Amino acid sequence: MPSAHQPPSRRRVLGTAAAGAGALLTLGAAPHAYASTAPTHHRGRRLPFLLDMVQANPGEPMTESRYTDPRTLAAYDYDGQVINEFRPPHTGVTFDTVDDRIFPAGSDARAWVEENARGIDAHISRAHAAGIDSYFFTDIIVLPERLVELYGDEVLDDQGRISLHRPRTLEIHRLMLREVFARFPGIDGLVIRTGETYLQNVPFHTGNNPITEGQASHLLLIDLLREEVCVRAGKRLFYRTWSTGGDPLTNDPDYYRTVTGAVEPHQNLLFSVKHTATDFWRTVAFNPTLGVGTHRQIVEVECAREYEAKGACPDYIGDGVINGFEEYAGRPGPQGLAALAENPLLAGVWTWSRGGGWRGPYISNELWCDLNMWVMARWTRNTGLGEAGAFRAYAHRAGLSGNAVERFHRLALLSAAGTLRGHYSALVPTPVTRTTWTRDQFLGGSDKDLAGDYRAIVAAGRVEEVLAEKEQAARIWQEIGALSDRLPLRDHDDRDYLRVSSRYGLHLYSVIHHGWQVMLRGYAGERSSLMARHLRAYDDAWTSWQRLATSRPSCATLYQPLGFGQKDADGVYDADPDHGMGPSVDACRKLLAA
């Protein structure tokens, strides 16, 4: 049997119609599909924490989801809800203990704070009525604009940033936290984020990243939070290691040990770590900071991935997160949560059932979010089930039995394989290094987002190899569409969405397949009848996709053939009007017509 630190064996094979009759495929060499094989070296644990979060897009209306209801979470055996409306609880206090001039009585700003506070009260009451804990996603640093106006000389550094390294800033945060727990005694804990500070939903506040001096800033903040949240208030603190800008706390195990090793453990202090070494992308490594150090950890898992259509089409991540994604095969060390199941530092899972990123696609059915969430929840509550056991439990709950369960599992595993080959790449070394060339509802092109990758692909002579992989991805989605017609889910709406969303995926990855054929060949200087055929197929794929959206009400909103752009006047990212797949393909269209 493998040890706790070995990846599970992944040598089972699957035939796939996409590869031709009678084909057998093995993980690693397989271009199309793979089988899940969970390790069997432990009886299983019930991990202490199982949290969920619905994250609304910053600057947009709150997300409508069944998972915002804590009764749904309680029914799924969750014990905590993370509230994230980008209005953290310290934006619901008046800072009167600091200075009563900050939010004067009768002012619009104070009225906003008090209304926000009533919303926080309601969240806490609903969670507790459902029998689960209420945690709040909290950006640090976010302070009232008026406070910064009054105390700027004492809280700002020489670059104009609010600095934790100013004594007055620390004092203000100490008073702020005490005011939070005095005003909201029912809060069970805070989830702390540094590095990204979203202000779109807090009109009277300002802020910035508190980590201005690396390790020293982290230690200053963690020590303050540990003292005020864990010790003084007796509440739980989940300190996220994720940050932007290359903060090594995110994925450097030596740095992680150095920082966290300087902090005295406490039963109420946990570190929250994404399962990926950077953002929620395929091809990036399993996070090497998981399972190391002296503090307990919870693992963050995004169930409606913002880089992979957000639940608009099948995108199963349960097997990859638990057993290790197929591209991890052969890498040393743990590659999935199953390899850490017996590690006492692994204390739980925090699913993001909805949310992450910006804009769309917007979905009206949560089938694929539900599958990912359910599998992760069942595994967290009994790691001995393995991924396959947790998946079977979901399939039975959905009304499937016998061979239909295996067909559903195959469809799910194929979606992971198709996403890898359509969006990213399974080729080694990977020729697609810009994982963000498509994200949210945007499709980048050869004119900007893919230019660097295309330059390298052409220089390496890998054009045909890369385009063959995109064709493989489209064939995988053809099989997914066929399988979806043979799965009689009990719920009528879910059964309809299973089929509609599978075709959504087929159209999306057909657009990508044919779009890449046109763009990459055009980038390489080719002008051919083959390109012209793919151009017509690209147009046809868009037409079919649009027809699906207009004819099937459950269909998610479509992608735009434009790249990811800049923030608009409301602070929300929008499309790049001048670059993307559409403009790139149209440039090739003009060349072919010349």
C-alpha positions as semicolon CSV with decimal commas, in nm:
position;residue;x (nm);y (nm);z (nm)
1;M;0,000;0,000;0,000
2;P;0,123;0,353;-0,061
3;S;0,237;0,562;0,233
4;A;0,052;0,873;0,341
5;H;0,291;1,082;0,136
6;Q;0,266;0,896;-0,191
7;P;0,018;0,990;-0,463
8;P;-0,247;0,724;-0,522
9;S;-0,197;0,476;-0,801
10;R;-0,359;0,601;-1,125
11;R;-0,298;0,307;-1,360
12;R;-0,651;0,194;-1,438
13;V;-0,747;0,241;-1,800
14;L;-1,060;0,359;-1,975
15;G;-1,182;0,320;-2,327
16;T;-1,328;0,628;-2,488
17;A;-1,537;0,666;-2,796
18;A;-1,359;0,993;-2,860
19;A;-1,038;0,804;-2,932
20;G;-1,197;0,550;-3,158
21;A;-1,346;0,204;-3,108
22;G;-1,156;-0,024;-2,877
23;A;-0,905;0,236;-2,767
24;L;-0,756;0,195;-2,422
25;L;-0,607;0,493;-2,248
26;T;-0,376;0,517;-1,950
27;L;-0,333;0,825;-1,734
28;G;-0,024;1,021;-1,829
29;A;-0,020;0,896;-2,187
30;A;-0,394;0,935;-2,225
31;P;-0,521;1,225;-2,431
32;H;-0,883;1,186;-2,333
33;A;-0,989;1,034;-2,004
34;Y;-0,873;0,875;-1,686
35;A;-1,005;0,677;-1,395
36;S;-1,016;0,773;-1,032
37;T;-0,827;0,543;-0,796
38;A;-0,834;0,641;-0,431
39;P;-0,579;0,516;-0,176
40;T;-0,705;0,266;0,080
41;H;-0,446;0,296;0,352
42;H;-0,665;0,444;0,630
43;R;-1,006;0,390;0,781
44;G;-1,103;0,751;0,749
45;R;-1,135;1,063;0,960
46;R;-1,410;1,313;1,020
47;L;-1,227;1,641;0,980
48;P;-1,328;1,902;1,239
49;F;-1,422;2,189;1,006
50;L;-1,644;2,205;0,700
51;L;-1,718;2,561;0,586
52;D;-1,881;2,708;0,277
53;M;-1,890;3,051;0,116
54;V;-2,094;3,215;-0,157
55;Q;-1,891;3,508;-0,284
56;A;-2,069;3,783;-0,472
57;N;-1,885;3,954;-0,754
58;P;-1,746;4,281;-0,615
59;G;-1,955;4,576;-0,724
60;E;-2,241;4,358;-0,850
61;P;-2,570;4,246;-0,689
62;M;-2,549;3,967;-0,433
63;T;-2,538;3,618;-0,582
64;E;-2,867;3,430;-0,568
65;S;-2,793;3,077;-0,452
66;R;-2,943;2,803;-0,242
67;Y;-2,612;2,797;-0,051
68;T;-2,667;3,141;0,100
69;D;-2,931;2,970;0,316
70;P;-2,752;2,818;0,617
71;R;-3,025;2,556;0,642
72;T;-2,900;2,412;0,313
73;L;-2,548;2,397;0,453
74;A;-2,668;2,231;0,772
75;A;-2,852;1,970;0,563
76;Y;-2,521;1,899;0,384
77;D;-2,353;1,851;0,727
78;Y;-2,157;2,176;0,715
79;D;-2,072;2,334;1,050
80;G;-1,991;2,687;0,935
81;Q;-2,089;2,956;0,687
82;V;-1,842;3,218;0,567
83;I;-2,024;3,541;0,480
84;N;-1,852;3,739;0,208
85;E;-2,035;4,038;0,069
86;F;-1,717;4,249;0,071
87;R;-1,860;4,438;0,368
88;P;-1,657;4,292;0,654
89;P;-1,788;4,326;1,011
90;H;-1,561;4,617;1,096
91;T;-1,750;4,818;0,832
92;G;-2,053;4,768;1,057
93;V;-1,906;4,946;1,361
94;T;-1,890;5,320;1,425
95;F;-1,532;5,349;1,557
96;D;-1,670;5,562;1,840
97;T;-1,406;5,411;2,069
98;V;-1,144;5,565;1,840
99;D;-1,305;5,902;1,765
100;D;-1,673;5,996;1,750
101;R;-1,599;6,236;1,464
102;I;-1,543;5,942;1,225
103;F;-1,912;5,863;1,178
104;P;-2,102;6,157;1,331
105;A;-2,456;6,102;1,452
106;G;-2,710;6,186;1,182
107;S;-2,464;6,156;0,893
108;D;-2,527;5,949;0,581
109;A;-2,210;5,755;0,654
110;R;-2,329;5,655;1,001
111;A;-2,668;5,553;0,862
112;W;-2,491;5,327;0,610
113;V;-2,282;5,169;0,885
114;E;-2,585;5,102;1,102
115;E;-2,779;4,949;0,813
116;N;-2,479;4,730;0,731
117;A;-2,467;4,622;1,096
118;R;-2,830;4,511;1,085
119;G;-2,745;4,293;0,785
120;I;-2,458;4,135;0,978
121;D;-2,692;4,068;1,272
122;A;-2,933;3,893;1,036
123;H;-2,659;3,669;0,891
124;I;-2,550;3,564;1,239
125;S;-2,906;3,491;1,350
126;R;-2,985;3,282;1,043
127;A;-2,670;3,073;1,080
128;H;-2,726;3,007;1,448
129;A;-3,093;2,923;1,391
130;A;-2,974;2,657;1,145
131;G;-2,729;2,521;1,401
132;I;-2,406;2,625;1,230
133;D;-2,135;2,881;1,304
134;S;-2,112;3,221;1,140
135;Y;-1,775;3,343;1,013
136;F;-1,703;3,663;0,825
137;F;-1,461;3,718;0,540
138;T;-1,251;4,015;0,644
139;D;-1,017;4,223;0,433
140;I;-0,733;4,388;0,622
141;I;-0,666;4,685;0,593
142;V;-1,006;4,853;0,546
143;L;-1,065;5,168;0,752
144;P;-1,308;5,462;0,735
145;E;-1,197;5,733;0,497
146;R;-1,272;5,992;0,761
147;L;-1,043;5,816;1,007
148;V;-0,757;5,832;0,759
149;E;-0,827;6,200;0,702
150;L;-0,812;6,266;1,077
151;Y;-0,512;6,048;1,159
152;G;-0,319;6,034;0,834
153;D;-0,002;6,171;0,992
154;E;-0,008;5,881;1,238
155;V;-0,119;5,588;1,021
156;L;0,034;5,646;0,676
157;D;0,386;5,555;0,571
158;D;0,609;5,762;0,345
159;Q;0,437;5,610;0,038
160;G;0,089;5,708;0,151
161;R;-0,012;5,356;0,257
162;I;-0,191;5,273;0,580
163;S;0,086;5,092;0,767
164;L;0,063;4,838;1,048
165;H;0,414;4,942;1,135
166;R;0,284;5,272;1,273
167;P;0,191;5,234;1,643
168;R;-0,129;5,433;1,600
169;T;-0,248;5,195;1,325
170;L;-0,205;4,895;1,554
171;E;-0,389;5,072;1,834
172;I;-0,677;5,155;1,598
173;H;-0,703;4,794;1,482
174;R;-0,703;4,673;1,841
175;L;-0,990;4,906;1,929
176;M;-1,166;4,816;1,604
177;L;-1,161;4,443;1,681
178;R;-1,288;4,499;2,033
179;E;-1,570;4,711;1,897
180;V;-1,657;4,437;1,644
181;F;-1,696;4,170;1,911
182;A;-1,882;4,406;2,143
183;R;-2,129;4,499;1,868
184;F;-2,154;4,145;1,724
185;P;-2,102;3,903;2,013
186;G;-2,255;3,620;1,810
187;I;-1,979;3,616;1,547
188;D;-1,797;3,284;1,575
189;G;-1,480;3,398;1,402
190;L;-1,306;3,586;1,125
191;V;-1,147;3,476;0,798
192;I;-0,864;3,717;0,723
193;R;-0,751;3,812;0,374
194;T;-0,446;4,022;0,293
195;G;-0,307;4,124;-0,044
196;E;-0,637;4,199;-0,216
197;T;-0,852;4,481;-0,081
198;Y;-1,190;4,525;-0,251
199;L;-1,364;4,854;-0,175
200;Q;-1,647;4,844;-0,432
201;N;-1,913;4,767;-0,169
202;V;-1,794;5,001;0,109
203;P;-1,851;5,361;-0,004
204;F;-1,719;5,525;0,314
205;H;-1,402;5,322;0,357
206;T;-1,055;5,297;0,210
207;G;-0,768;5,054;0,249
208;N;-0,466;4,871;0,117
209;N;-0,257;4,558;0,152
210;P;-0,114;4,543;0,507
211;I;0,185;4,333;0,402
212;T;0,422;4,619;0,327
213;E;0,731;4,469;0,492
214;G;0,702;4,099;0,413
215;Q;0,746;3,857;0,701
216;A;0,753;4,135;0,961
217;S;0,410;4,256;0,850
218;H;0,258;3,907;0,861
219;L;0,390;3,847;1,212
220;L;0,273;4,184;1,336
221;L;-0,077;4,121;1,203
222;I;-0,103;3,757;1,310
223;D;0,016;3,837;1,663
224;L;-0,240;4,117;1,693
225;L;-0,522;3,899;1,560
226;R;-0,425;3,601;1,774
227;E;-0,430;3,814;2,087
228;E;-0,754;3,998;2,012
229;V;-0,957;3,732;1,830
230;C;-0,840;3,399;1,973
231;V;-0,731;3,487;2,325
232;R;-0,927;3,794;2,433
233;A;-1,253;3,733;2,244
234;G;-1,237;3,353;2,240
235;K;-1,328;3,344;1,869
236;R;-1,179;3,145;1,581
237;L;-0,932;3,297;1,341
238;F;-0,866;3,158;0,994
239;Y;-0,565;3,339;0,848
240;R;-0,550;3,299;0,473
241;T;-0,209;3,244;0,317
242;W;-0,331;3,345;-0,030
243;S;-0,214;3,678;-0,157
244;T;-0,131;3,848;-0,484
245;G;0,200;3,995;-0,588
246;G;0,409;3,685;-0,528
247;D;0,382;3,674;-0,147
248;P;0,583;3,359;-0,060
249;L;0,347;3,272;0,226
250;T;0,113;3,143;-0,046
251;N;0,329;2,852;-0,164
252;D;0,681;2,850;-0,020
253;P;0,699;2,584;0,254
254;D;1,023;2,718;0,403
255;Y;0,885;3,071;0,425
256;Y;0,556;2,934;0,558
257;R;0,740;2,744;0,832
258;T;0,944;3,052;0,921
259;V;0,642;3,281;0,954
260;T;0,400;3,042;1,121
261;G;0,672;2,887;1,334
262;A;0,718;3,222;1,508
263;V;0,351;3,220;1,614
264;E;0,247;3,029;1,925
265;P;-0,021;2,772;1,836
266;H;-0,372;2,826;1,972
267;Q;-0,679;2,603;1,945
268;N;-0,870;2,890;1,782
269;L;-0,601;2,976;1,526
270;L;-0,593;2,799;1,189
271;F;-0,428;2,882;0,859
272;S;-0,638;2,865;0,543
273;V;-0,456;2,740;0,232
274;K;-0,568;2,699;-0,129
275;H;-0,515;2,345;-0,258
276;T;-0,330;2,493;-0,556
277;A;0,011;2,655;-0,525
278;T;-0,116;2,975;-0,684
279;D;-0,471;3,048;-0,798
280;F;-0,740;2,791;-0,880
281;W;-0,585;2,678;-1,208
282;R;-0,503;2,342;-1,358
283;T;-0,136;2,258;-1,436
284;V;-0,009;2,450;-1,130
285;A;0,126;2,237;-0,847
286;F;-0,053;2,102;-0,542
287;N;0,022;2,349;-0,265
288;P;0,345;2,236;-0,095
289;T;0,264;2,428;0,225
290;L;-0,020;2,188;0,305
291;G;0,059;1,950;0,587
292;V;0,370;2,134;0,707
293;G;0,444;2,342;1,015
294;T;0,284;2,328;1,359
295;H;-0,058;2,489;1,307
296;R;-0,381;2,329;1,190
297;Q;-0,497;2,411;0,839
298;I;-0,818;2,421;0,639
299;V;-0,808;2,381;0,261
300;E;-0,983;2,616;0,020
301;V;-1,164;2,457;-0,277
302;E;-1,342;2,657;-0,548
303;C;-1,646;2,465;-0,676
304;A;-1,746;2,700;-0,962
305;R;-1,407;2,788;-1,101
306;E;-1,384;3,137;-1,245
307;Y;-1,130;3,024;-1,506
308;E;-1,341;2,726;-1,615
309;A;-1,693;2,857;-1,687
310;K;-1,825;2,886;-1,329
311;G;-2,066;2,593;-1,354
312;A;-2,197;2,681;-1,699
313;C;-2,072;2,340;-1,817
314;P;-1,947;2,025;-1,641
315;D;-1,620;2,090;-1,459
316;Y;-1,558;1,820;-1,199
317;I;-1,274;1,892;-0,957
318;G;-1,352;1,642;-0,679
319;D;-1,121;1,369;-0,806
320;G;-0,838;1,611;-0,879
321;V;-0,851;1,780;-0,541
322;I;-0,875;1,456;-0,346
323;N;-0,658;1,216;-0,549
324;G;-0,449;1,459;-0,753
325;F;-0,513;1,596;-1,102
326;E;-0,385;1,383;-1,389
327;E;-0,109;1,630;-1,473
328;Y;0,039;1,567;-1,125
329;A;0,120;1,203;-1,209
330;G;0,482;1,119;-1,129
331;R;0,550;1,426;-0,919
332;P;0,705;1,365;-0,576
333;G;0,523;1,424;-0,251
334;P;0,153;1,462;-0,175
335;Q;-0,055;1,557;-0,479
336;G;-0,404;1,555;-0,331
337;L;-0,587;1,570;-0,001
338;A;-0,614;1,192;0,024
339;A;-0,238;1,179;0,079
340;L;-0,280;1,410;0,380
341;A;-0,590;1,249;0,528
342;E;-0,406;1,111;0,831
343;N;-0,200;1,424;0,889
344;P;-0,331;1,584;1,212
345;L;-0,264;1,931;1,070
346;L;-0,540;1,878;0,811
347;A;-0,839;2,014;1,002
348;G;-1,101;2,071;0,736
349;V;-1,219;2,200;0,402
350;W;-1,364;2,536;0,305
351;T;-1,564;2,513;-0,017
352;W;-1,650;2,814;-0,227
353;S;-1,981;2,681;-0,360
354;R;-2,027;2,994;-0,572
355;G;-1,815;3,295;-0,648
356;G;-1,469;3,402;-0,744
357;G;-1,359;3,628;-1,025
358;W;-1,565;3,888;-1,206
359;R;-1,872;3,909;-1,431
360;G;-2,015;3,590;-1,585
361;P;-2,098;3,338;-1,708
362;Y;-2,411;3,363;-1,495
363;I;-2,589;3,036;-1,422
364;S;-2,946;2,956;-1,326
365;N;-2,884;2,595;-1,216
366;E;-2,619;2,488;-0,963
367;L;-2,585;2,121;-1,060
368;W;-2,208;2,123;-1,117
369;C;-2,138;2,343;-0,815
370;D;-2,352;2,103;-0,612
371;L;-2,163;1,796;-0,732
372;N;-1,824;1,943;-0,646
373;M;-1,947;2,073;-0,313
374;W;-2,119;1,749;-0,214
375;V;-1,820;1,530;-0,298
376;M;-1,584;1,753;-0,101
377;A;-1,827;1,765;0,192
378;R;-1,880;1,389;0,205
379;W;-1,506;1,326;0,185
380;T;-1,438;1,580;0,462
381;R;-1,689;1,408;0,687
382;N;-1,547;1,062;0,613
383;T;-1,215;1,058;0,432
384;G;-1,235;0,679;0,419
385;L;-1,507;0,705;0,154
386;G;-1,252;0,822;-0,099
387;E;-1,353;1,029;-0,397
388;A;-1,530;0,738;-0,567
389;G;-1,743;0,662;-0,260
390;A;-1,838;1,025;-0,217
391;F;-1,928;1,050;-0,585
392;R;-2,146;0,737;-0,567
393;A;-2,331;0,889;-0,273
394;Y;-2,411;1,196;-0,482
395;A;-2,516;0,990;-0,783
396;H;-2,755;0,781;-0,570
397;R;-2,894;1,098;-0,415
398;A;-2,958;1,228;-0,768
399;G;-3,160;0,917;-0,850
400;L;-2,903;0,715;-1,046
401;S;-2,826;0,347;-1,001
402;G;-2,637;0,066;-1,168
403;N;-2,447;0,152;-1,483
404;A;-2,586;0,504;-1,482
405;V;-2,366;0,583;-1,181
406;E;-2,057;0,479;-1,375
407;R;-2,168;0,678;-1,681
408;F;-2,216;0,986;-1,465
409;H;-1,873;0,937;-1,309
410;R;-1,721;0,896;-1,652
411;L;-1,885;1,216;-1,771
412;A;-1,747;1,399;-1,468
413;L;-1,393;1,266;-1,518
414;L;-1,410;1,345;-1,888
415;S;-1,503;1,703;-1,805
416;A;-1,180;1,738;-1,609
417;A;-0,982;1,590;-1,898
418;G;-1,159;1,806;-2,155
419;T;-1,108;2,123;-1,953
420;L;-0,738;2,050;-1,915
421;R;-0,686;2,001;-2,288
422;G;-0,922;2,274;-2,403
423;H;-0,822;2,557;-2,172
424;Y;-0,475;2,454;-2,058
425;S;-0,263;2,167;-2,193
426;A;-0,169;1,813;-2,097
427;L;0,138;1,822;-2,320
428;V;0,478;1,812;-2,154
429;P;0,635;2,060;-2,133
430;T;0,313;2,255;-2,134
431;P;0,295;2,500;-2,425
432;V;0,021;2,709;-2,260
433;T;0,173;2,904;-1,974
434;R;-0,073;3,195;-1,962
435;T;-0,351;3,023;-1,770
436;T;-0,558;3,342;-1,773
437;W;-0,591;3,372;-2,153
438;T;-0,955;3,283;-2,093
439;R;-1,128;3,358;-1,766
440;D;-1,472;3,457;-1,641
441;Q;-1,678;3,531;-1,956
442;F;-1,381;3,640;-2,168
443;L;-1,186;3,471;-2,449
444;G;-0,842;3,611;-2,524
445;G;-0,671;3,595;-2,860
446;S;-0,346;3,592;-3,052
447;D;-0,338;3,972;-3,059
448;K;-0,255;3,999;-2,689
449;D;-0,328;3,729;-2,432
450;L;-0,193;3,436;-2,635
451;A;0,081;3,618;-2,825
452;G;0,362;3,503;-2,597
453;D;0,252;3,141;-2,594
454;Y;0,198;3,137;-2,969
455;R;0,545;3,282;-3,027
456;A;0,697;3,001;-2,820
457;I;0,483;2,731;-2,985
458;V;0,584;2,842;-3,334
459;A;0,951;2,870;-3,239
460;A;0,945;2,517;-3,093
461;G;0,776;2,370;-3,401
462;R;0,478;2,247;-3,197
463;V;0,190;2,400;-3,392
464;E;0,038;2,072;-3,515
465;E;0,084;1,901;-3,177
466;V;-0,089;2,183;-2,993
467;L;-0,378;2,206;-3,239
468;A;-0,428;1,829;-3,228
469;E;-0,478;1,858;-2,853
470;K;-0,748;2,122;-2,895
471;E;-0,921;1,888;-3,138
472;Q;-0,898;1,610;-2,878
473;A;-1,065;1,838;-2,626
474;A;-1,355;1,902;-2,864
475;R;-1,397;1,525;-2,915
476;I;-1,408;1,472;-2,539
477;W;-1,692;1,722;-2,516
478;Q;-1,875;1,537;-2,792
479;E;-1,869;1,224;-2,575
480;I;-1,981;1,426;-2,273
481;G;-2,280;1,547;-2,473
482;A;-2,367;1,191;-2,574
483;L;-2,336;1,064;-2,215
484;S;-2,560;1,342;-2,085
485;D;-2,851;1,205;-2,289
486;R;-2,826;0,870;-2,107
487;L;-2,840;0,994;-1,747
488;P;-3,194;1,004;-1,600
489;L;-3,140;1,238;-1,307
490;R;-3,443;1,240;-1,079
491;D;-3,491;1,616;-1,077
492;H;-3,637;1,742;-1,404
493;D;-3,456;2,076;-1,395
494;D;-3,123;1,911;-1,319
495;R;-3,178;1,656;-1,595
496;D;-3,245;1,936;-1,842
497;Y;-2,945;2,135;-1,724
498;L;-2,720;1,829;-1,743
499;R;-2,789;1,811;-2,115
500;V;-2,794;2,185;-2,184
501;S;-2,472;2,252;-1,992
502;S;-2,296;1,958;-2,159
503;R;-2,379;2,110;-2,496
504;Y;-2,266;2,448;-2,365
505;G;-1,928;2,289;-2,298
506;L;-1,922;2,133;-2,644
507;H;-1,991;2,470;-2,808
508;L;-1,738;2,653;-2,587
509;Y;-1,458;2,410;-2,661
510;S;-1,552;2,388;-3,029
511;V;-1,517;2,767;-3,048
512;I;-1,178;2,733;-2,878
513;H;-1,071;2,445;-3,105
514;H;-1,157;2,618;-3,430
515;G;-1,053;2,961;-3,303
516;W;-0,708;2,827;-3,215
517;Q;-0,681;2,658;-3,555
518;V;-0,737;2,993;-3,723
519;M;-0,535;3,210;-3,483
520;L;-0,230;2,988;-3,434
521;R;-0,199;2,899;-3,802
522;G;-0,240;3,265;-3,887
523;Y;0,021;3,362;-3,630
524;A;0,259;3,109;-3,787
525;G;0,211;3,278;-4,124
526;E;-0,011;3,014;-4,282
527;R;-0,279;3,109;-4,534
528;S;-0,464;2,795;-4,640
529;S;-0,792;2,634;-4,731
530;L;-0,765;2,443;-4,400
531;M;-0,775;2,773;-4,215
532;A;-1,077;2,877;-4,419
533;R;-1,259;2,556;-4,324
534;H;-1,186;2,615;-3,957
535;L;-1,301;2,975;-3,991
536;R;-1,639;2,854;-4,119
537;A;-1,653;2,596;-3,838
538;Y;-1,572;2,868;-3,585
539;D;-1,862;3,080;-3,712
540;D;-2,092;2,778;-3,707
541;A;-1,991;2,694;-3,348
542;W;-2,078;3,045;-3,234
543;T;-2,412;3,027;-3,416
544;S;-2,496;2,692;-3,252
545;W;-2,394;2,825;-2,911
546;Q;-2,613;3,132;-2,951
547;R;-2,901;2,915;-3,068
548;L;-2,866;2,704;-2,752
549;A;-2,880;3,018;-2,537
550;T;-3,195;3,149;-2,704
551;S;-3,378;2,816;-2,722
552;R;-3,304;2,668;-2,376
553;P;-3,395;2,888;-2,078
554;S;-3,160;2,703;-1,841
555;C;-2,855;2,786;-2,053
556;A;-2,597;3,005;-1,881
557;T;-2,499;3,338;-2,030
558;L;-2,240;3,309;-2,304
559;Y;-1,877;3,410;-2,323
560;Q;-1,766;3,718;-2,514
561;P;-1,503;3,687;-2,790
562;L;-1,302;3,958;-2,615
563;G;-1,018;3,950;-2,367
564;F;-1,018;4,041;-1,999
565;G;-0,996;4,418;-1,976
566;Q;-0,978;4,699;-1,722
567;K;-1,203;4,812;-1,440
568;D;-1,500;5,026;-1,535
569;A;-1,627;5,333;-1,348
570;D;-1,777;5,109;-1,077
571;G;-1,451;4,925;-1,017
572;V;-1,566;4,607;-1,195
573;Y;-1,352;4,443;-1,464
574;D;-1,498;4,445;-1,812
575;A;-1,404;4,324;-2,160
576;D;-1,111;4,459;-2,357
577;P;-1,295;4,607;-2,656
578;D;-0,992;4,598;-2,884
579;H;-0,840;4,255;-2,819
580;G;-0,951;3,897;-2,789
581;M;-1,046;3,591;-2,988
582;G;-1,300;3,778;-3,200
583;P;-1,067;4,055;-3,320
584;S;-0,787;3,802;-3,372
585;V;-1,001;3,569;-3,582
586;D;-1,138;3,865;-3,778
587;A;-0,784;3,978;-3,857
588;C;-0,718;3,633;-4,002
589;R;-1,050;3,650;-4,185
590;K;-0,933;3,964;-4,365
591;L;-0,602;3,804;-4,459
592;L;-0,777;3,499;-4,604
593;A;-1,015;3,721;-4,801
594;A;-0,733;3,930;-4,948
